[in-house]
Amino acid sequence: MIRIDAIWLATEPLDMRAGADTILTRVVKVFGSARPHHAYLFANRRSTRMKVLVYDGFGVWLAARRLNKGHFIWANGHSEIAETLNPEQLRALVIGLPWQTLAHDHVIAVV
């Protein structure tokens, strides 16, 4: 339904009360711009909720996700302001699995 060419994970937490305009402002501040067909992922401080903003070239889509149990395995927030994810990593992230072990080229990097 929505084409996504790149997936960006923000490492710093976001207040989940933020709406589309506030999150779009945060995307521009953190990533420099909102690019068409890019997804920008944010989590709250406890990593129990996630919001995804996608700009499709015509408008902005905003989705929210909350797990019934547990929390999302999020980036540590200490090294970078953002990380890129591939589609497999995104699928693992949204169901609460450790996405960092799924390398971009499918090599085993962590044992």
N, C-alpha and C positions, 0 to 999 in steps of 0.2 A: 504494500500500500504506500509506504513512504520509502523512497530510495535513500540509503545511507552509504556514503562512500568512505567516511572516516568516523571513528569513535574516539572521543576525548574524555578522559577521566580526570576531574578536578580533585586534587588531593586535600584541599582545605575544606572544612565543613561549611554547610549552608543552612541558614534558618529555613525550615520547611514551610513556614508561613508565607514565604516569598512567592509572588505570582510571576506570570510570564514576563512582564516588563522589567521587574527587578532582576530576574534571572538572566534575561537578555543583557541587561546592563553589566551584570557580573561576568557573563561570557566575553563581552567586549573588553572588560577590564583585565581578565585573567588570560584570555587567548589572543587578544589583539583585535579580533573581529569575529563576527558570526558568518561562517561560510556556508553557501548552499550545500545541502545534502551531507552536512556534518551533524553528528549527535554529540551533545555535551552532557556529561553525567555528573551529578552532585549528590552528596549524602549529608545527613545531619551528623552531629558530633559523635553520637553513639553508633553510627552506621546501621541504624534500624529502619531508616527510610531513605528512599532514593527519588530524585527527580531527574528527568531527561528532557532536555530541550533540543528540538530539531528545527532547523531552518530549511525549508524546502525550495527556497527561491521565490516563493509567493507569500508565504506567511510562516508563522511560528507554531509548532506543535509542542505541547507540554504534557508529559505523562508522569504519574507518580506511582511508586511501588513500595509496599510494606510487606515484609515476611511475617507469617503468623507466629513463627518461633525463630529464635536466633537473630543473627545480624549478617549484614553483607560483609564480605571480606574486602575491605577497602585498602587503598594505598596508605602508607604510613604518614604522609604529609610532611616528612622531614627533608626529603631530597629535592623534589621538583614541584612546580605548581600544577603540572599536568602530565599524564601519561597517555599513550595511544594504546588502543585495544584492537584485536581482530575480532571477527564475528563469533568465533568459538569462545574466546575469553569473555565476551559480553554475555553469551548464553550461560556460562558458568557463573559469572558475577550475579546475574539477576535471580538465580536460584540459590545463591548462598554458598557456592563451592569455591575452593581456592583457585582462582583464575590465573594467578601468577605462574603456576606450573605449566600452563599451556603456552609454550613459546610461539612466536610468530611463524617460525619455519618448522614447527612440530618436532624440534629436537629435544632430547631429554637434557635439561639444564640443572634440575634440582633432584637429588636422590634422598 
